[in-house]
Amino acid sequence: MLPQRSIQEPRSLSPVEVQGILNASSDEARSVWTIFLETGMRKGELASLEWNQIDFKRRLITINGKKSKNHRSRVIPMTKEVHRILKGMWERSSQAMNDLVFPKIEGRACFYSGCLDVFKRYCFKLGIKGVNIHSLRRTFTVRMLEAGVSPAVVQRILGHSTANLTLEV
């Protein structure tokens, strides 16, 4: 028999680690990490996010079911900081509704793989281990639950099929 290797799930980040990554990152990367941390979006959802999915007036981001893991659409409320970041980006963009919000990161042509590489580089530089880009989503979940947000609400924001799945984080 071959030896069994346990697959270790990425953990959430501590407040000190979050602050370290935000402080060490470029403005562009800091904006990306902040959006992950304050929306709980998956990497693929952020990579495929288009301007037509953002409602600045109602402060909502709609995740298209075709591009979500469970193929269900959902709506994520924007925090003041996410709204500020996205509004600034919109004002500097071509303002084409079907354009990607994040076509690239730190000069890497592909946001999807680029954000992982950039995140790993900052974590390595800071000596943060046992995390990956999905850790930002886990950190969002932990923060929400610790703040007393109902597991059912967190479940809907994350797009989980059950509240138990949310609570397992």
C-alpha positions in Angstrom: 0.0 0.0 0.0 1.1 3.5 -0.7 1.4 5.8 2.3 -1.6 8.0 2.8 -0.9 11.7 2.8 -3.3 13.9 4.6 -4.4 17.0 2.7 -4.2 20.0 5.0 -6.9 22.6 4.4 -5.6 26.1 4.3 -6.2 28.0 7.6 -7.6 31.4 8.2 -5.2 34.3 8.8 -4.7 35.9 12.2 -5.3 39.6 12.6 -1.6 40.2 12.8 -0.9 38.2 9.6 -3.7 40.1 7.8 -2.2 43.5 8.8 1.3 42.3 7.8 0.1 41.2 4.3 -1.8 44.4 3.8 1.1 46.6 4.9 3.7 44.7 2.8 1.6 44.6 -0.4 1.5 47.1 -3.3 -1.6 49.3 -3.5 -3.0 47.1 -6.3 -2.5 43.9 -4.3 -3.8 45.5 -1.1 -7.0 46.3 -2.9 -7.4 42.7 -4.1 -6.7 41.3 -0.6 -9.2 43.7 0.9 -11.9 42.7 -1.5 -11.3 39.0 -0.8 -11.3 39.7 3.0 -14.4 41.8 3.0 -16.6 39.9 0.5 -15.6 36.2 0.9 -15.4 35.8 -2.9 -13.6 32.9 -4.4 -10.6 33.4 -6.6 -12.5 32.4 -9.7 -15.4 34.7 -8.9 -13.1 37.7 -8.5 -11.1 36.8 -11.6 -14.3 36.7 -13.7 -16.0 39.7 -12.1 -17.3 42.2 -14.6 -18.4 45.8 -14.0 -22.0 44.9 -14.9 -22.1 42.8 -11.8 -21.5 45.8 -9.5 -24.3 48.0 -8.4 -22.7 51.1 -6.8 -26.0 52.7 -5.8 -27.3 49.7 -3.9 -23.8 48.7 -2.9 -24.1 45.1 -4.1 -22.0 42.7 -6.1 -23.9 39.9 -8.0 -22.0 36.7 -8.5 -23.1 35.1 -11.7 -24.3 31.5 -11.3 -22.5 30.4 -14.4 -19.2 31.4 -12.8 -19.8 30.3 -9.2 -18.7 27.0 -7.8 -22.2 25.7 -7.1 -23.7 27.4 -10.3 -26.0 29.6 -8.2 -26.2 33.3 -8.4 -25.9 35.3 -5.2 -25.6 38.8 -4.0 -22.8 40.2 -1.7 -23.1 43.5 0.1 -20.2 45.9 -0.3 -18.5 47.3 2.8 -17.6 51.0 2.7 -14.0 50.1 1.9 -14.9 47.7 -0.9 -17.2 50.4 -2.4 -14.4 53.0 -2.2 -11.9 50.7 -3.8 -14.2 49.6 -6.7 -15.6 53.1 -7.2 -12.0 54.4 -7.6 -11.1 51.6 -10.0 -14.3 52.3 -12.0 -13.5 56.0 -12.4 -10.0 55.1 -13.7 -11.3 52.3 -16.1 -12.6 52.5 -19.6 -16.1 52.1 -18.0 -17.1 49.3 -20.4 -19.7 47.3 -18.5 -18.5 43.9 -19.9 -14.8 44.5 -19.0 -13.2 42.5 -16.2 -12.8 44.4 -13.0 -9.4 42.7 -12.4 -7.8 41.7 -15.8 -4.4 41.4 -14.2 -2.4 41.9 -11.0 1.0 43.4 -10.6 1.7 43.1 -14.3 0.8 39.4 -14.6 -1.4 38.9 -17.6 -3.7 36.4 -15.9 -5.4 37.5 -12.7 -6.5 34.0 -11.8 -3.0 32.5 -11.5 -1.3 35.8 -10.9 -3.1 36.6 -7.6 -2.0 33.2 -6.2 1.6 33.8 -7.2 1.6 37.3 -5.7 -0.1 36.2 -2.5 2.4 33.3 -2.1 5.3 35.7 -2.6 4.0 38.1 0.1 3.4 35.2 2.5 6.9 33.8 1.9 8.4 37.2 2.4 6.6 37.5 5.8 7.1 33.9 6.9 3.4 33.1 6.9 2.9 29.4 6.4 -0.1 27.0 6.0 -2.2 29.5 3.9 -3.1 30.1 0.3 -5.4 32.5 -1.5 -8.5 30.6 -0.2 -7.4 31.5 3.3 -8.7 35.0 2.7 -12.1 33.5 2.2 -11.8 31.5 5.4 -10.6 34.6 7.2 -13.7 36.5 6.0 -15.9 33.6 7.3 -14.2 33.6 10.7 -14.4 37.4 11.1 -18.2 37.4 10.2 -19.0 34.6 12.6 -16.9 36.2 15.4 -18.7 39.5 14.8 -22.0 37.7 15.6 -23.4 37.5 12.0 -25.9 34.8 11.7 -24.5 31.6 10.1 -27.4 31.6 7.7 -26.5 35.1 6.5 -22.8 34.1 6.2 -23.9 31.0 4.3 -25.9 33.1 1.7 -23.0 35.5 1.2 -20.5 32.7 0.7 -22.8 30.6 -1.5 -22.6 27.5 0.7 -25.3 24.9 0.3 -25.8 24.5 4.1 -25.0 26.5 7.3 -23.2 23.4 8.6 -20.7 23.8 5.8 -20.1 27.4 6.8 -19.7 26.5 10.5 -17.1 23.8 9.7 -14.7 26.6 8.8 
